[in-house]
Amino acid sequence: MSEATTLRSWRGVTPTLGERVYIDPQCMVLGDVELGDDCSVWPMAVIRGDMHRIRIGARTSVQDGSVLHITHASDFNPDGFPLTIGNEVTIGHKAILHGCTLGNRILVGMGAIVMDGAVVDDEVIIAAGAVVPPGKHLAGGQVYAGNPAKALRPLKDKERAFFAYTAGNYVNLKDEYLSAAEG
């Protein structure tokens, strides 16, 4: 990991990493960002905490090309919206998360967009390409798809088990990358 270009301070605030975090050399993590233990950030992902904070829980993976940002405070939104992501969240390739709140054990499908002020409860699947509009609340235990995202059906037991599986899979993969970098 080339910390000089990958991890960047902004206005005197440097990203904070938990234990055993993998940050790919071809991504950027900037400003007021905290990553929990065993997180992974993959090539071309951007996590930009420049005008508000970003907090990401343990065992969460941010996959290739994803963009994670905030909503700044302004006359239109006096408090802005930080970006908050829970534990065991898998953020698929090229997803966009902007000033929203995600709970624990969530799968954000490839190319999905979750917009400002949206709140996603625990144990949710957001299908590939889905768009969660500003301020929308997604109740836990459901699969959501479409634009705008709508509940399709309740999660199946096999899908609930997949949350821990996929989080563990990315923990194992990032451990391989960390070992290769040390060797």
Backbone as a chain_set.jsonl record, in Angstrom:
{"seq": "MSEATTLRSWRGVTPTLGERVYIDPQCMVLGDVELGDDCSVWPMAVIRGDMHRIRIGARTSVQDGSVLHITHASDFNPDGFPLTIGNEVTIGHKAILHGCTLGNRILVGMGAIVMDGAVVDDEVIIAAGAVVPPGKHLAGGQVYAGNPAKALRPLKDKERAFFAYTAGNYVNLKDEYLSAAEG", "coords": {"N": [[0.848, -1.182, 0.0], [0.64, 2.131, -0.904], [0.824, 4.627, 1.027], [1.157, 7.363, 0.71], [-0.246, 8.218, -1.544], [-2.636, 6.8, -1.496], [-3.948, 6.934, 1.035], [-5.141, 9.913, 2.186], [-4.763, 12.978, 3.82], [-7.03, 15.59, 4.768], [-7.62, 18.909, 5.335], [-6.234, 18.677, 7.736], [-7.133, 16.288, 8.811], [-6.758, 12.857, 8.986], [-7.418, 9.677, 7.476], [-8.551, 6.945, 9.532], [-7.612, 3.717, 10.413], [-8.797, 0.49, 11.286], [-7.783, -2.657, 12.761], [-5.921, -4.912, 10.719], [-6.709, -4.03, 8.126], [-7.213, -3.833, 4.627], [-6.112, -1.797, 2.095], [-6.274, -1.113, -1.162], [-3.606, -0.232, -3.398], [-4.447, 1.238, -5.577], [-6.664, 2.849, -5.01], [-8.535, 5.477, -3.345], [-8.644, 6.965, -0.172], [-9.833, 9.474, 1.741], [-9.555, 12.112, 4.087], [-11.922, 12.63, 6.73], [-12.431, 9.771, 7.625], [-13.237, 6.616, 8.922], [-12.299, 3.293, 9.143], [-13.375, 0.124, 10.068], [-12.182, -2.862, 11.817], [-10.724, -5.442, 9.825], [-11.671, -4.587, 7.337], [-11.926, -4.069, 3.756], [-10.746, -2.345, 0.909], [-11.032, -1.986, -2.438], [-9.509, -1.981, -5.805], [-9.632, 1.196, -7.454], [-11.702, 2.267, -5.969], [-13.273, 4.998, -4.274], [-13.266, 6.789, -1.35], [-14.431, 9.442, 0.129], [-14.155, 11.641, 2.541], [-14.441, 14.565, 2.843], [-16.024, 16.87, 3.423], [-17.681, 16.103, 5.42], [-18.205, 13.402, 7.753], [-17.204, 9.924, 7.387], [-18.044, 6.733, 8.354], [-17.227, 3.405, 8.715], [-18.06, 0.126, 9.437], [-16.826, -3.005, 10.905], [-15.429, -5.74, 8.997], [-16.352, -5.088, 6.483], [-16.578, -4.734, 2.968], [-15.459, -2.747, 0.292], [-15.967, -2.627, -2.912], [-14.436, -2.761, -6.214], [-14.22, 0.29, -7.979], [-16.256, 1.617, -6.626], [-17.969, 4.468, -5.234], [-17.91, 6.431, -2.443], [-19.349, 8.922, -0.585], [-20.337, 12.028, 0.996], [-22.966, 14.239, 2.232], [-22.72, 17.603, 2.231], [-23.019, 20.19, 4.759], [-25.34, 22.857, 4.41], [-27.275, 25.785, 3.465], [-29.489, 24.577, 2.415], [-29.556, 22.12, 3.61], [-29.004, 22.017, 6.675], [-27.511, 20.361, 8.518], [-26.24, 18.569, 6.923], [-25.388, 15.272, 5.64], [-23.738, 12.619, 7.069], [-21.863, 9.714, 5.979], [-22.665, 6.552, 6.909], [-21.871, 3.265, 7.6], [-22.556, -0.036, 8.471], [-21.531, -3.155, 10.052], [-20.192, -6.049, 8.368], [-20.968, -5.507, 5.698], [-21.329, -5.784, 2.273], [-20.249, -4.097, -0.415], [-20.979, -3.806, -3.613], [-19.338, -3.862, -6.873], [-18.761, -0.729, -8.41], [-20.79, 0.61, -7.028], [-22.648, 3.396, -5.668], [-22.655, 5.272, -2.819], [-24.101, 7.773, -1.021], [-24.068, 10.071, 1.421], [-25.727, 8.566, 3.202], [-27.261, 6.101, 5.415], [-26.371, 2.927, 6.358], [-27.228, -0.156, 7.795], [-26.262, -3.205, 9.423], [-24.948, -6.245, 7.95], [-25.571, -6.215, 5.049], [-26.097, -6.394, 1.554], [-25.025, -4.589, -1.083], [-25.799, -4.31, -4.288], [-24.05, -4.579, -7.487], [-23.393, -1.539, -9.099], [-25.501, -0.255, -7.843], [-27.257, 2.532, -6.367], [-27.383, 4.547, -3.552], [-28.932, 7.154, -2.07], [-28.764, 10.544, -0.67], [-29.547, 10.905, 2.734], [-31.018, 8.575, 2.855], [-32.004, 5.616, 4.612], [-31.035, 2.426, 5.506], [-32.067, -0.473, 6.925], [-30.862, -3.26, 9.01], [-29.8, -6.353, 7.493], [-30.465, -6.48, 4.568], [-30.903, -6.828, 1.068], [-29.862, -5.03, -1.645], [-30.586, -4.86, -4.885], [-28.577, -5.309, -7.873], [-27.977, -2.378, -9.72], [-30.127, -1.02, -8.602], [-31.87, 1.923, -7.417], [-31.919, 3.871, -4.653], [-33.866, 6.342, -3.517], [-33.397, 9.795, -2.323], [-33.763, 10.163, 1.19], [-35.328, 7.881, 1.548], [-36.535, 5.006, 3.337], [-35.46, 1.784, 3.93], [-36.78, -1.106, 5.043], [-35.64, -3.731, 7.218], [-34.72, -7.163, 6.402], [-35.551, -7.632, 3.785], [-35.565, -7.897, 0.15], [-34.648, -5.54, -2.21], [-35.321, -3.855, -5.288], [-34.999, -2.117, -8.439], [-35.856, 1.151, -9.893], [-37.465, 3.767, -8.774], [-36.096, 2.024, -5.888], [-37.882, -0.774, -4.711], [-39.541, -2.939, -2.382], [-39.168, -6.351, -3.012], [-39.513, -8.92, -1.953], [-39.518, -10.93, 1.095], [-36.373, -11.772, 2.7], [-34.739, -14.895, 2.145], [-33.796, -17.748, 4.17], [-31.335, -18.774, 3.305], [-30.253, -16.573, 2.006], [-29.916, -14.823, 4.152], [-27.889, -16.175, 5.516], [-25.886, -15.789, 3.703], [-24.848, -13.215, 4.084], [-22.918, -13.25, 6.242], [-21.233, -15.155, 5.125], [-20.252, -13.932, 2.694], [-19.014, -11.662, 3.732], [-17.011, -12.898, 5.277], [-15.621, -14.202, 3.229], [-14.464, -12.035, 1.845], [-12.866, -11.053, 3.899], [-11.03, -13.152, 4.142], [-9.865, -13.027, 1.571], [-8.7, -10.447, 1.54], [-6.866, -10.851, 3.564], [-5.106, -12.603, 2.269], [-4.07, -10.834, 0.351], [-2.826, -8.979, 2.057], [-0.861, -10.642, 3.224], [0.651, -11.3, 0.954], [1.706, -8.808, 0.343], [3.399, -8.423, 2.488], [5.266, -10.389, 2.12]], "CA": [[0.0, 0.0, 0.0], [1.359, 3.399, -0.967], [0.005, 5.523, 1.841], [1.291, 8.754, 0.274], [-1.278, 8.542, -2.52], [-3.876, 6.082, -1.223], [-4.55, 7.563, 2.212], [-4.818, 11.337, 2.095], [-5.33, 13.9, 4.807], [-7.737, 16.762, 4.253], [-7.828, 19.893, 6.401], [-5.621, 18.186, 8.962], [-7.745, 15.034, 9.278], [-6.25, 11.699, 8.25], [-8.231, 8.474, 7.697], [-8.189, 6.053, 10.629], [-7.84, 2.328, 10.036], [-8.809, -0.527, 12.321], [-6.791, -3.734, 12.633], [-5.926, -5.83, 9.563], [-7.443, -3.424, 7.009], [-6.522, -3.824, 3.345], [-6.407, -0.662, 1.22], [-5.566, -1.334, -2.423], [-2.811, 0.941, -3.801], [-5.095, 1.965, -6.664], [-7.904, 3.485, -4.572], [-8.268, 6.671, -2.54], [-9.394, 7.174, 1.067], [-9.435, 10.845, 2.023], [-10.192, 12.946, 5.099], [-12.55, 12.153, 7.967], [-12.903, 8.422, 7.332], [-12.814, 5.553, 9.834], [-12.581, 1.944, 8.668], [-13.302, -0.851, 11.157], [-11.305, -4.021, 11.681], [-10.91, -6.419, 8.748], [-12.286, -4.016, 6.132], [-11.126, -4.077, 2.537], [-11.093, -1.34, -0.096], [-10.474, -2.596, -3.63], [-9.012, -1.026, -6.805], [-10.394, 2.295, -8.038], [-12.739, 2.778, -5.064], [-13.012, 6.317, -3.709], [-13.985, 7.066, -0.101], [-14.031, 10.839, 0.261], [-14.717, 12.321, 3.702], [-13.845, 15.905, 2.832], [-16.892, 17.907, 3.99], [-18.436, 15.461, 6.496], [-17.511, 12.182, 8.177], [-17.585, 8.604, 6.893], [-17.741, 5.683, 9.331], [-17.478, 2.096, 8.135], [-17.885, -0.898, 10.46], [-15.9, -4.127, 10.718], [-15.687, -6.821, 8.028], [-17.062, -4.512, 5.34], [-15.745, -4.62, 1.77], [-15.824, -1.72, -0.677], [-15.402, -3.256, -4.103], [-13.833, -1.995, -7.295], [-14.92, 1.373, -8.645], [-17.329, 2.217, -5.826], [-17.762, 5.845, -4.783], [-18.561, 6.698, -1.158], [-19.208, 10.338, -0.292], [-21.211, 12.595, 2.023], [-23.709, 15.435, 1.846], [-22.191, 18.682, 3.072], [-23.977, 21.095, 5.399], [-25.585, 24.066, 3.616], [-28.575, 26.392, 3.747], [-30.508, 23.637, 1.973], [-29.506, 20.962, 4.507], [-28.1, 22.602, 7.675], [-26.628, 19.404, 9.173], [-25.645, 17.649, 5.967], [-25.545, 13.855, 5.978], [-22.528, 11.802, 7.006], [-22.071, 8.37, 5.444], [-22.452, 5.582, 7.979], [-22.049, 1.904, 7.109], [-22.375, -0.963, 9.589], [-20.64, -4.315, 9.988], [-20.48, -7.125, 7.419], [-21.644, -4.972, 4.526], [-20.613, -5.999, 1.021], [-20.6, -3.035, -1.352], [-20.624, -4.354, -4.916], [-18.577, -3.072, -7.837], [-19.319, 0.497, -8.978], [-21.912, 1.157, -6.265], [-22.493, 4.763, -5.18], [-23.315, 5.528, -1.537], [-23.927, 9.218, -0.862], [-24.729, 10.683, 2.571], [-26.807, 7.68, 3.65], [-26.962, 5.263, 6.581], [-26.621, 1.506, 6.145], [-27.059, -0.967, 8.994], [-25.359, -4.356, 9.391], [-25.278, -7.403, 7.11], [-26.262, -5.711, 3.864], [-25.449, -6.56, 0.264], [-25.346, -3.53, -2.045], [-25.47, -4.905, -5.573], [-23.21, -3.845, -8.423], [-24.01, -0.392, -9.756], [-26.622, 0.321, -7.08], [-27.059, 3.894, -5.866], [-28.148, 4.879, -2.348], [-28.767, 8.603, -2.076], [-28.721, 11.387, 0.519], [-30.55, 10.778, 3.779], [-31.663, 7.258, 2.869], [-31.643, 4.757, 5.744], [-31.232, 1.016, 5.196], [-31.982, -1.275, 8.146], [-30.051, -4.471, 8.969], [-30.174, -7.521, 6.699], [-31.148, -6.063, 3.345], [-30.224, -6.947, -0.212], [-30.211, -4.021, -2.643], [-30.221, -5.52, -6.134], [-27.708, -4.606, -8.818], [-28.615, -1.321, -10.49], [-31.237, -0.373, -7.895], [-31.659, 3.3, -6.989], [-32.636, 4.213, -3.432], [-33.966, 7.804, -3.591], [-33.101, 10.552, -1.103], [-34.682, 10.098, 2.317], [-36.109, 6.634, 1.59], [-36.215, 4.049, 4.393], [-35.616, 0.388, 3.544], [-36.943, -1.949, 6.231], [-34.8, -4.912, 7.238], [-35.258, -8.466, 6.061], [-36.185, -7.583, 2.468], [-34.798, -7.683, -1.076], [-35.146, -4.352, -2.918], [-34.813, -3.715, -6.654], [-35.678, -1.161, -9.3], [-35.607, 2.589, -9.819], [-36.886, 3.716, -7.43], [-36.066, 0.709, -5.255], [-39.102, -1.228, -4.027], [-39.404, -4.27, -1.793], [-39.617, -7.457, -3.86], [-39.936, -10.068, -1.14], [-38.671, -11.145, 2.273], [-35.16, -12.571, 2.527], [-34.772, -16.324, 2.443], [-32.77, -18.119, 5.15], [-30.061, -18.934, 2.604], [-29.74, -15.222, 1.756], [-29.443, -14.304, 5.445], [-26.599, -16.823, 5.781], [-24.914, -15.28, 2.735], [-24.207, -11.995, 4.586], [-21.698, -13.622, 6.97], [-20.358, -15.858, 4.189], [-19.554, -13.025, 1.774], [-18.097, -10.842, 4.534], [-15.87, -13.753, 5.59], [-14.881, -14.44, 2.0], [-13.622, -10.864, 1.582], [-11.838, -10.998, 4.945], [-9.989, -14.108, 3.75], [-9.165, -12.53, 0.394], [-7.832, -9.307, 1.91], [-5.739, -11.418, 4.318], [-4.141, -13.082, 1.275], [-3.402, -9.658, -0.211], [-1.924, -8.44, 3.085], [0.276, -11.568, 3.332], [1.48, -11.154, -0.249], [2.406, -7.523, 0.439], [4.45, -8.567, 3.494], [6.266, -11.359, 1.674]], "C": [[0.888, 1.238, 0.0], [0.535, 4.451, -0.241], [0.073, 6.974, 1.383], [0.191, 9.135, -0.708], [-2.622, 7.915, -2.193], [-4.631, 6.674, -0.043], [-4.145, 9.022, 2.213], [-5.519, 12.118, 3.194], [-6.045, 15.028, 4.084], [-8.047, 17.66, 5.436], [-7.371, 19.354, 7.753], [-6.212, 16.9, 9.513], [-7.3, 13.899, 8.361], [-7.153, 10.5, 8.5], [-7.656, 7.598, 8.806], [-8.563, 4.624, 10.242], [-7.846, 1.436, 11.263], [-7.703, -1.546, 12.08], [-7.011, -4.507, 11.34], [-6.767, -5.311, 8.391], [-6.583, -3.498, 5.75], [-7.038, -2.647, 2.523], [-5.605, -0.884, -0.06], [-4.802, -0.076, -2.828], [-3.466, 1.779, -4.898], [-6.467, 2.521, -6.273], [-7.537, 4.748, -3.796], [-9.218, 6.711, -1.348], [-8.911, 8.514, 1.609], [-10.243, 11.446, 3.171], [-10.755, 12.201, 6.291], [-13.25, 10.819, 7.732], [-12.363, 7.483, 8.398], [-13.262, 4.223, 9.257], [-12.384, 0.976, 9.819], [-12.364, -2.008, 10.84], [-11.718, -4.896, 10.5], [-11.679, -5.893, 7.54], [-11.347, -4.175, 4.946], [-11.676, -3.038, 1.573], [-10.317, -1.711, -1.352], [-10.171, -1.561, -4.708], [-10.078, -0.041, -7.305], [-11.573, 2.761, -7.184], [-12.294, 4.138, -4.536], [-13.898, 6.473, -2.478], [-13.549, 8.466, 0.325], [-14.806, 11.52, 1.379], [-14.161, 13.728, 3.821], [-14.71, 16.975, 3.485], [-17.829, 17.358, 5.065], [-17.734, 14.146, 6.782], [-18.083, 10.933, 7.488], [-17.124, 7.588, 7.931], [-18.166, 4.348, 8.742], [-17.124, 1.04, 9.177], [-16.944, -2.014, 10.041], [-16.391, -5.08, 9.632], [-16.523, -6.347, 6.837], [-16.104, -4.401, 4.171], [-16.348, -3.587, 0.824], [-15.164, -2.142, -1.982], [-15.086, -2.254, -5.205], [-14.758, -0.924, -7.869], [-16.047, 2.009, -7.871], [-16.95, 3.624, -5.403], [-18.592, 6.053, -3.528], [-18.289, 8.14, -0.786], [-20.297, 10.754, 0.686], [-22.078, 13.692, 1.409], [-23.264, 16.547, 2.782], [-23.336, 19.51, 3.676], [-24.1, 22.363, 4.546], [-26.907, 24.683, 4.066], [-29.711, 25.443, 3.386], [-30.625, 22.43, 2.895], [-28.531, 21.319, 5.629], [-27.132, 21.628, 8.349], [-25.867, 18.524, 8.194], [-25.992, 16.221, 6.338], [-24.185, 13.192, 5.93], [-22.864, 10.504, 6.265], [-21.706, 7.395, 6.552], [-22.813, 4.199, 7.454], [-21.708, 0.956, 8.251], [-21.367, -2.063, 9.315], [-21.134, -5.322, 8.953], [-21.351, -6.648, 6.261], [-20.755, -5.232, 3.318], [-21.135, -4.987, 0.016], [-20.069, -3.459, -2.713], [-19.919, -3.354, -5.809], [-19.396, -1.895, -8.366], [-20.595, 0.982, -8.28], [-21.594, 2.597, -5.874], [-23.312, 4.89, -3.907], [-23.044, 6.975, -1.191], [-24.745, 9.725, 0.321], [-25.892, 9.871, 3.099], [-26.34, 6.878, 4.865], [-27.348, 3.832, 6.263], [-26.341, 0.768, 7.443], [-26.041, -2.073, 8.77], [-25.879, -5.433, 8.449], [-26.171, -6.987, 5.939], [-25.427, -6.063, 2.645], [-25.953, -5.444, -0.641], [-24.871, -4.048, -3.393], [-24.646, -3.993, -6.463], [-24.002, -2.711, -9.073], [-25.202, 0.211, -9.036], [-26.247, 1.713, -6.585], [-27.964, 4.086, -4.657], [-27.865, 6.346, -2.057], [-28.944, 9.245, -0.693], [-29.889, 11.146, 1.477], [-31.296, 9.465, 3.786], [-31.143, 6.462, 4.062], [-32.014, 3.325, 5.377], [-31.02, 0.228, 6.484], [-31.095, -2.496, 7.934], [-30.672, -5.519, 8.038], [-31.082, -7.156, 5.527], [-30.269, -6.41, 2.155], [-30.774, -5.849, -1.111], [-29.682, -4.567, -3.966], [-29.302, -4.652, -6.987], [-28.527, -3.58, -9.596], [-29.772, -0.614, -9.813], [-30.862, 1.052, -7.518], [-32.558, 3.563, -5.777], [-32.676, 5.738, -3.36], [-33.635, 8.494, -2.269], [-34.206, 10.381, -0.054], [-35.48, 8.823, 2.446], [-35.613, 5.739, 2.725], [-36.478, 2.646, 3.87], [-35.651, -0.458, 4.806], [-36.111, -3.214, 6.097], [-35.529, -6.164, 6.789], [-35.892, -8.558, 4.687], [-35.134, -7.528, 1.351], [-35.47, -6.522, -1.794], [-34.522, -4.299, -4.3], [-35.572, -2.599, -7.351], [-35.245, 0.27, -9.083], [-36.948, 3.301, -9.916], [-36.994, 2.307, -6.821], [-37.368, 0.438, -4.51], [-38.853, -2.626, -3.473], [-39.968, -5.312, -2.752], [-40.219, -8.583, -3.042], [-39.08, -10.126, 0.109], [-37.427, -11.964, 1.914], [-35.433, -14.03, 2.838], [-33.661, -16.623, 3.448], [-31.388, -18.238, 4.507], [-29.433, -17.563, 2.321], [-29.235, -14.582, 3.044], [-28.079, -14.894, 5.792], [-25.505, -16.273, 4.871], [-24.197, -14.033, 3.242], [-22.888, -12.32, 5.291], [-20.716, -14.329, 6.046], [-19.566, -14.871, 3.33], [-18.611, -12.093, 2.527], [-16.833, -11.643, 4.863], [-15.0, -14.036, 4.381], [-13.958, -13.263, 1.692], [-12.586, -10.647, 2.679], [-10.699, -11.942, 4.578], [-9.184, -13.602, 2.555], [-8.235, -11.375, 0.745], [-6.656, -9.79, 2.755], [-4.671, -11.978, 3.368], [-3.366, -11.916, 0.667], [-2.426, -9.056, 0.791], [-0.685, -9.313, 3.231], [1.212, -11.426, 2.142], [2.287, -9.86, -0.201], [3.553, -7.592, 1.438], [5.603, -9.426, 2.996], [7.037, -10.88, 0.535]], "O": [[1.79, 1.36, 0.829], [-0.343, 5.084, -0.828], [-0.855, 7.743, 1.638], [-0.26, 10.28, -0.701], [-3.657, 8.456, -2.581], [-5.84, 6.888, -0.128], [-2.957, 9.345, 2.237], [-6.708, 11.936, 3.455], [-5.715, 15.375, 2.95], [-8.659, 17.231, 6.415], [-8.031, 19.549, 8.774], [-5.818, 16.465, 10.595], [-7.442, 13.966, 7.14], [-7.617, 10.313, 9.625], [-6.441, 7.521, 8.994], [-9.681, 4.357, 9.801], [-7.023, 1.59, 12.166], [-6.796, -1.312, 11.282], [-8.147, -4.727, 10.922], [-7.463, -6.09, 7.74], [-5.377, -3.257, 5.797], [-8.238, -2.516, 2.285], [-4.375, -0.844, -0.03], [-5.295, 1.033, -2.625], [-3.068, 2.923, -5.117], [-7.342, 2.648, -7.129], [-6.357, 5.048, -3.616], [-10.426, 6.519, -1.488], [-7.727, 8.68, 1.904], [-11.465, 11.305, 3.22], [-10.144, 11.261, 6.8], [-14.476, 10.741, 7.651], [-11.182, 7.537, 8.742], [-14.432, 4.034, 8.925], [-11.345, 0.998, 10.479], [-11.827, -2.111, 9.737], [-12.904, -5.064, 10.216], [-12.275, -6.675, 6.799], [-10.145, -4.385, 5.104], [-12.888, -2.867, 1.433], [-9.087, -1.748, -1.337], [-10.529, -0.393, -4.56], [-11.234, -0.393, -7.537], [-12.37, 3.578, -7.644], [-11.102, 4.398, -4.372], [-15.116, 6.312, -2.548], [-12.438, 8.655, 0.819], [-15.955, 11.924, 1.202], [-13.481, 14.047, 4.797], [-14.165, 17.919, 4.057], [-18.685, 18.087, 5.566], [-16.757, 13.812, 6.112], [-19.242, 10.888, 7.077], [-15.961, 7.583, 8.336], [-19.311, 4.175, 8.324], [-16.027, 1.052, 9.735], [-16.344, -1.975, 8.966], [-17.59, -5.209, 9.383], [-17.299, -7.111, 6.263], [-14.947, -4.019, 4.348], [-17.555, -3.551, 0.588], [-13.948, -2.027, -2.138], [-15.427, -1.074, -5.126], [-15.915, -1.188, -8.198], [-16.743, 2.872, -8.408], [-15.772, 3.942, -5.234], [-19.81, 5.878, -3.536], [-17.132, 8.548, -0.681], [-21.083, 9.925, 1.145], [-21.945, 14.027, 0.232], [-23.419, 16.437, 3.998], [-24.457, 19.521, 3.167], [-23.108, 22.877, 4.029], [-27.575, 24.15, 4.952], [-30.782, 25.501, 3.99], [-31.675, 21.79, 2.953], [-27.354, 20.966, 5.553], [-26.029, 22.031, 8.719], [-24.948, 17.807, 8.59], [-26.792, 15.982, 7.243], [-23.534, 13.188, 4.885], [-24.028, 10.242, 5.964], [-20.588, 7.407, 7.066], [-23.908, 3.982, 6.935], [-20.689, 1.125, 8.921], [-20.48, -1.93, 8.473], [-22.332, -5.432, 8.695], [-22.332, -7.293, 5.892], [-19.561, -4.931, 3.344], [-22.307, -5.012, -0.36], [-18.86, -3.471, -2.942], [-19.904, -2.154, -5.535], [-20.565, -2.043, -8.721], [-21.394, 1.694, -8.887], [-20.428, 2.977, -5.76], [-24.519, 4.646, -3.91], [-21.886, 7.377, -1.076], [-25.971, 9.804, 0.241], [-26.942, 10.431, 3.414], [-25.186, 6.966, 5.282], [-28.5, 3.547, 5.938], [-25.341, 1.029, 8.113], [-25.077, -1.903, 8.024], [-27.078, -5.527, 8.183], [-27.344, -7.352, 5.856], [-24.197, -6.033, 2.695], [-27.145, -5.356, -0.933], [-23.67, -4.205, -3.613], [-24.555, -2.788, -6.226], [-25.128, -2.903, -9.533], [-25.852, 1.108, -9.573], [-25.071, 2.029, -6.409], [-29.164, 3.821, -4.723], [-26.721, 6.739, -1.827], [-29.231, 8.574, 0.299], [-31.055, 11.179, 1.084], [-32.142, 9.255, 4.655], [-29.992, 6.614, 4.471], [-33.148, 3.042, 4.991], [-29.935, 0.253, 7.066], [-30.628, -2.746, 6.823], [-31.885, -5.561, 7.832], [-32.272, -7.47, 5.499], [-29.044, -6.302, 2.221], [-31.983, -5.743, -1.317], [-28.473, -4.718, -4.144], [-29.257, -3.43, -6.841], [-29.626, -3.873, -10.069], [-30.349, 0.307, -10.391], [-29.687, 1.361, -7.322], [-33.783, 3.487, -5.864], [-31.638, 6.37, -3.164], [-33.598, 7.851, -1.22], [-35.398, 10.444, -0.357], [-36.257, 8.694, 3.392], [-34.422, 5.718, 3.036], [-37.583, 2.343, 3.419], [-34.672, -0.52, 5.55], [-35.901, -3.712, 4.991], [-36.758, -6.234, 6.79], [-36.688, -9.462, 4.435], [-33.98, -7.164, 1.577], [-36.688, -6.506, -1.971], [-33.355, -4.647, -4.48], [-36.647, -2.19, -6.912], [-34.407, 0.576, -8.235], [-37.51, 3.429, -11.003], [-37.861, 1.516, -7.192], [-37.885, 1.289, -3.786], [-38.062, -3.394, -4.019], [-41.091, -5.183, -3.242], [-41.272, -9.129, -3.372], [-38.045, -9.465, 0.192], [-37.429, -12.74, 0.958], [-36.259, -14.353, 3.692], [-32.704, -15.859, 3.571], [-30.386, -17.843, 5.105], [-28.213, -17.416, 2.39], [-28.229, -13.873, 3.028], [-27.21, -14.189, 6.305], [-24.328, -16.291, 5.232], [-23.045, -13.804, 2.873], [-21.856, -11.73, 4.974], [-19.506, -14.134, 6.159], [-18.341, -14.965, 3.25], [-17.533, -11.765, 2.03], [-15.72, -11.132, 4.743], [-13.776, -14.101, 4.495], [-12.802, -13.463, 1.32], [-11.517, -10.102, 2.403], [-9.53, -11.575, 4.691], [-7.96, -13.734, 2.528], [-7.094, -11.34, 0.284], [-5.568, -9.218, 2.684], [-3.475, -11.843, 3.629], [-2.151, -11.999, 0.488], [-1.319, -8.665, 0.421], [0.425, -8.794, 3.349], [2.432, -11.431, 2.306], [3.43, -9.825, -0.657], [4.564, -6.91, 1.273], [6.755, -9.233, 3.384], [7.919, -11.586, 0.046]]}, "num_chains": 1, "name": "protein.A"}
